[in-house]
Amino acid sequence: MQIRSMAKIVPDPESQLTLDDKVIEQLKQDMGEDAVMVIESYIESIDEFLSDIENRTVRTSSNDLHRWAHTIKSSAASIGAMRLAHLAAQMENSYRDRVRIDLHEQLHDMQKEYQRVNVSIEKVTSS
């Protein structure tokens, strides 16, 4: 008998911060001048994976979508983009648990949040 893991109870994404300034400040403290370059690298990575999801083909496997969502979640969390990390975690969990989602809607929400993150990152890294 196969036992599936119970779905995690995840807080509402609206309760999450677009950008946790404390994470950015910690990166700046730990990495000094290199922090901006690292943050920009994470942002580029997220952008690439969101594009990969958007440009997927019919033959894109669930495993690829799961992996892309996981990478977005990890990258977003690393720079304090907590709401984006949460949205990516929802997608990741759905593919892991084989729960059907509206990928178009989920991707749209992630892209909107990604735009908010970019605006917030620009404000924080320019100061």
N, C-alpha and C positions, 0 to 999 in steps of 0.2 A: 504494500500500500504506500502510495506517495503522499506525503504530507506537505502541503504548500505553506510557506511562511505567512503569518498573519500580516495584513497590510498595516503599515505604520500609520499612526495618527499624526498628521502633519498640520501645523498651525496654518491659518489663513494667510496667503501670501501678502495681503494688504497689511498684516501686522508686522511684516518684516521691513527693515530699512532698505531704501534703494542703495545707499552707500554708508557703511559704518566707518566714520572718520577715524575711529580708534585703530582700525586695521591699517588704514593708510598711514597714520602717524607712526604706528609701530614699524611698518615697512621703511619709512623714512629714517626712523631712529636706527634700525638694524642695518640698513644698506646705504645710508647717506645719499650721495648724489646718484648712485646707481638705481635708487628706488623708482624714479620716473621711468627709466628704461625698462625695468622689470614690469611695472604696471602697464606700460604701453605694449609690451610683449604679450601679457595676459589678455589685454583688450583685443589685440590682433588675432590671437588664438580663438577667442570667443567668436569674433566676427567670422572667421573661417569656418568654424563648426556650425554656426547658424546658417551660413551660406550652403554648406554641405547638406544640411537638413532640408533647406528650401529647394535646392537643386537635385534632390534625390530622384532616383528613377524608380519605376515600378518594381524593379528587382532588388532594390535596397533591402537588405535583411534587417530584421528586428534587432539582431545583435549589433549591427552597425549603428542603428539609431540609439540603442541602449548605450553603446560606448561613447557616441558623440554627446549625448545628454550628460553622461557621467563626467566627461572632460569639461563641458561647459560649467557644470555644477562645481567641480573642483577649482577651476580657474576663477570663477566668479567669487567663490568663498575666499580664495587667496587674496583677493583685492578688496574684500569687504562688501561686495555687491550681493547682499543677503537675499533680497527679493528675487533676483535673477537666479541665484543658487537654488532657492526654494522651488522656483518654477521648473528649473532643469531637473531637480530631484523628483518632482512629480512625474515628469516625463520618463526619467530613468526607472522609477519604481513601476510605472505602468508597463514598460517594455519588459522589465525583469519578471513581473508577476503575470505577464501576458494578459493585461487588462486593456481593452479597447479604448482608445481616446480619439478625440477629434484633433488630429495632428496639425491641421491647418490653423485651428483656433489656438492651440497650445503654442505653436511657432509664432503666431501673431503676437500673443501676450509676451513671449520671450523677447521678440524683436522690439516691441514698445519699451519694455523694461531696459533692454540693452541701450536704447537711445537715451533714456533717463540716466543710466550709469555713465555714459559718455559725457553728458553735460556736467554731471557731478564730479567726475574724475578731472575734467578740465579745470573746474573751479578749485579743486583741492590741490592739484599738482602745480598750478600756476602760482600758488601763494607761497 
